[in-house]
Amino acid sequence: MEFLCYHRDRVGSVGLREELGEAHWAYMDRYAEGLIARGPTMAGDGETPTGSVHIVEVADAGAARAFAFDEPNYQAGVYRDVLLRRWRNALGRTMWDFAGGRTGGKRFLVIGLGEGEAVDLDVPSGQEELIAYGPLLSDDGEQWLGTAALLRAPDADAARAVLSVERYTDVEVHDWQFGGRPS
C-alpha cells in the first residue's frame, strides 16, 4: 500500500533537524526500496526547511503509522504535525523516473483536501511536469479525501492549477526539493 506522509516542521526546530540529520538518513535508508518520492518543503528563502514529504509503499496502515511516528525527527519534536494518508500512484513511477531530472526549475508539493464526490482521479493531460500524482484516500482505500502532487512549475499559482481548485475545501502549495541522502 502506498502512503503520503507530510511532516510539518515546528517553528524554531531547524537546529534540532540539523543535529538529527544522520539519524534521519539512517532511518530512511531502511525504507529505500519502498520510497516513491521524498524531499523537504522549503520557506520562500529556499534555504529553511518547513517540512518533509515521503511517499512510501509499506505493508499496511499500521506500517505507515510506524514509518511516520517512529521517524527520529518526529520522536525528537522537530515536527508540529503529520498528515498521513493512503495514496495511489497514478503515474506508476518514482520521482527518480521523472524525465525532468533532479534539478532545474521550481518544484512544488500541492495538497488538495476534499470531501464528497472525488475529483482529479485521473492524471491531467498535458502535465509532463508531474513528478508524482495521486488521490489521498482513507486507510481502507474506499473514501477519497483529496489529491496530492509533486511537480515542476513556474510559480505557486501554476502549481495550484494542476487541481480543480474550486472542488476542494483547501489547497496547500509548498516549495519542494528533491530529497535523498546528500552525496
N, C-alpha and C positions, 0 to 999 in steps of 0.2 A: 504494500500500500504506500502511496506517495502522500507526503505531508509538507505543508509550508509552515515554517517556523520563523516568526519575526520577533526577535528580542529587541525591545526599545531601551536605549541607554537611560540611566538615571543621570540627572544633571550633576555635573561635578565628578563623574566617575572615570574620566579619561585616564588619570594616573593609575588607578586600580586596574583598568583594562590593559594598559601597557605592562604593568607588573605581572599580570597573569598571561601574557602573550604565549609563552611556551606551553603552559598548561592547556590553554585553549587549542593550540595546534595539535598537541598530542591527543587530546580528546577527539578532535575532528578527524585525525588520521585513522581512528578506529572505525569511522563511518565512510571512509573514502570511496569504497565500492558503490555505496548507495546514494552518494551525493549527485543531484541533478543540477543544482546551482547553489552558489554561495557568494557572500560578499557583504561588506559593510555599506550601510547608508551613511551619508555624509551631510554635514551642515553646508551652508552656502559657500563657506570659505574653501571647500574641497579638501580640508585638512582634518577637521574634527569629526570623529565618528559619532553618529546619533543612534545607531542600531546595528543589527546583524541579521541577515537573511540567510536561511538554509532551506533548501528544498531537498528532501531526503526520502528515499524509499526504505521502509522498515517493515517488519512483520505485521504489525497491528497498531491500534491506537495506544495500547499500553507502552509499546516500544517507542512510539513517537513522544509520549509524555516523558519517558525516561530520557530520551535524547534531549528534549528541551530543558528539563528541570534538573538534570544531573550535570549539565554543562558547567564548567568551573566559573565562568563569569557570572552565570545566574546564581550559583551557590554563594559566591562572594559578595553579591549585591551590586554588580555593575549595572544590571538591567532593572528598570522600573516595572515593566510588564512584558507579557508574552502573548502574541497571537499565534495560536496553533490550530491549524485546520487541515483536514484531509484535502487533497488537491489531486487533480487529474492532469497529467502531462499531455496536453492537446497537440504539442509539437512532436512528441515521441523521441526527443533527443535531450542531450545535456547542454549546458551553456558552453562547454568546450567544443561542441559541434557547430556553434554559431559561425556562419561564414564571415561575419564582420570582424572576427578576432577579439582579442582581449583589450585592445586599445583603440583610440580614435573616436571622437565624438562624445557626446554626453550620454550617460546611461541612467535609467530611472527604474524604480520599483513603483508600480501602480497597484493599489489595492482598492477594489470596489466592494463595499459591503452592501448587501441587498436582502430583500425579503420578498416573499410571494413568488410570482412566476419567474422562472430562470431566464436570463438573457446572456448573450455573449458566450454561448456554449461552444460555438464553432470558431475556429481561428479566423480572424478577419482577413479578407482578401487584400492583396496589395500591401502586406505588412512584412516585408523582408527584413525589417529591423527588429523583429521579435527575437528575443533571446530565450525566454521561457514564457509559457502562457497556459492558463487553465482555470477551471472553476474551483472555487472553495466550497467544500461540502461538509455535511455533518459526518461524525465518526463512522456511521454505518454507510455513508456514501449515497444516501437516499435523498437528502434535502440540500438544495442549492442555497448557499449562504453568501455568494459573491464570486468575484473573479480576481485573479492576480496575474500580473505580467511583469516581466523584466524586459526592457527594450532600450534601443538606442533611438534618440530623438533630438531635434534641435533645441527644444526647451520643454519646460514642465507642461505647458498648455498642449503642445503637440503630443506629449506622452499621455496626458489625461484623455485625449481624443481617441485613443485606442479602444476605450469603452463607451458604451451607450450611457453616458454620464447621467442623463435625466432619469434613468431606470434604477439608479442606486440611491440608497439613503445617505451614503457617504462615500467619497472617493478621496484617497490619500495619494499624494505623489511625493516621492523621496528621491533625492540624488543617490545613485548607487554605483558601486565599483565592483568589477570582477574580483572575486576573492580567491583565497588559496594561500598556502604556506609561502611566505616570502622566500625568494631564492637567495 
